[in-house]
Each structure stands twice: as structure tokens, then as C-alpha cells.
Amino acid sequence: MSAPREKRSAGLLLFRRTDDGLEVLLGHMGGPFFARREAGAWTVPKGEYEPDEPAWDAARREFQEELGLAPPDGEAVALGEVRQTGGKIVTAWAIEADLDPATVVPGTFRMEWPPHSGRTQEFPELDRVEWLTVERAREVVVRAQAAFLDRLAEHSA
């Protein structure tokens, strides 16, 4: 019996420089589990990929799927990997770019809701996308992903 494969995700963290300092583009996870949560409910736009797909290609594909927009061109800053609480390994790159959150058309997923009801509902992958200061982002992002913010701040100093 083979060991279960580690789940891996890849994503792009957009950033911009403003009069208020560095801002990052994060998405609030959609669906009923995160509807009333802020802390730990925001994420880098990302998604899972298979071992035969390069992480960079997956990050760009997932950006398009999650936000409904082509990933921006620009210098990609490797932010490395983090392991989230559930064991998933997330790889991210940062790209300096501007994007109007109002133009986002999020992808969707289906799940049984309410639980054990036999009814399937569709929910947005990300129900909100916002520019946040690095300080605010650190308060609401999935805990392990805060390391990406630290690495970006070091790079941008």
C-alpha cells in the first residue's frame, strides 16, 4: 500500500506600493465554513496541482481559475514554501502589479450543503478579493502563509 501523496498548492501574491506602504492582494475563502470568519480565512490566490505539473505553471493557472483574470506579467519573486496546519505544502511567488478587485470573476466549487441534506450548492472559491496592508494581511491570512508576507517585506525593504 503506497503512502498518500502530499497535497501541494501554488499561487501568486500580487503586491503594490502605495502611500500607505506595501499592500498585497488576498482572497477571502468562499463557502459556508468561512462566511463569518476573518482571521485565518484569507489566502493567497492558489490551488492544488499534480506532481507532473511545474509549480510555476500551476500558480499561473490557478490565479486565472480563482480570479477569472489572466495572471500579470512581471518579475516573479520566489517566496518559497510553507506547510499549512493540515499538511498541505504551498509554494508562492510575488509579482508587483495592480488589479481592480471589482474585475474579479471567481471560480466556483460545489459541495453538499447543509451537511447530510443531500442538496448540492455552488459557492465562489473566493467571495471577496481585497488589497490589504501587510500588517492587516498578517492579522487575517491563513497562519502559515504569513511567512510569505515576511519574505515579501524582506525583499521589498
N, C-alpha and C positions, 0 to 999 in steps of 0.2 A: 504494500500500500504506500503510495507516494505522499509526501508531506504536502499540505495545502500551500499553494503559491501565495507569496506575499502580495497584497494588493498595492498597486502603485498608481499615483496620480501625478499629473504635470499641469502647470499653469503659468500664466503671465500676470505679473503685478505691474500695472501701469502706475507711473508716478509723474508728478509735475511740481514745478517750483512756483510758489505764489508769494504774495506779500506776507502771508501768514506762515510761510515756511514750506516744507515739503508736505505734499498731500499724496495719498495713494487711493486707487480705485478698488473698493471691495464690494462684494455682493452679499446681501442678506439671504441666507438659505431659505428656500421656499418650502411649502408643505406645512402640515398641522403641527409637527413637533417643534418648529422654531417660530411659529406665528407670534407668540407673546414674549419671545426671548430676545435680548440684545447681546449680553455678554456671552461669548462663545458661539454666536450664531452668524457671524460674518466670516467670509472666506475670500481667499484669492480665487478668481475665476479659474477653475481647474476641472479635471476629470480623469477617470481611470483609463489605462491603456494596457495593451498586451505586451509581453516581453519582446516580441519581434518588431515592435514599433519604436523608433527613436523617441526619447522623452521630449526633445525639442519639437518634433513634428506633432506629437500628441498635445503639447502645450498650445500650439497654434490652432490645431483642430478644435480642441476643447474651448478655447476662447471664442471661436466662431459659433460653436454649438451652444455655449452657455449664454452669450450676449447677442447672438444674431448679427454680429458685425465682424468684418474682416479684422484680423489682428494687425496692429500698426507695424509699420516698418521702423527701423531704428536700431541703435546699438543695444544688443541684449546683454544685460549684466547677470551673470550666473549667481544665483543666491543659494545654491546647494540644495541639500535635502534636509527634511525633518521627519521624525516619526511621530505620528499623532497617537493619542491615547488608545485608540482601537487597533493600533499596529500598522495602519496604512502609512506608506512612505510617500511623501510629497516632495517633488522637485519643482523649483520655480526659477523664473528669470524675471528681471525687471526691465521695463522699457519706458523711456521718457516719452510721453505722448499726452495729448489732450483728447478727451472724448466727452461728448454731451450725454449724460446718463439718460436723458429723455429719448435718445435714439435707440436704446437697447430694446431688443425683442427677445426675451429669454426663451430658451428651450424649455420643454416640459417633461414631466415624468408621470407615470400612472401608478397608483397604489390603492389597496383596499382601504377604504375609509368610510365610516368609522370601523375600527378593528372588528373582525368577525361578523361584519354586516353582510358580506357577500357583494357589496357595492364597490365598484372601482371608480375613483375620481382622478382627474388630471390636475396637477399643480405645477407652477413655474419652478424651474430649477433654482432661480434666484428671484425673489419677489421685489427686491429693491437693489439698486446699484447706486453708490454714492462716493463722492470724493470726501475723504476724511483726513484730518491732520494725522501725522504719525502717532502723536500722543493719544488721540481719540481712537484711532485704529487699534492701538495696543490694548485698550480697555475692552474692545468688543470682538476682536478676531479670535478664531479658534486658538487656544493657548499655544500649541506647538508652532503655529505659523507666526507668532510674534518674533521668532528668530529671524524670519525673512525681513521684518521691519528693521531690526537691529543691523542686519547685514547691509540693507539698503542705506540706512543712515550713515554707516561707516564709509560706504562707497561714495556717498554724496557730500561728505564733510569737506 
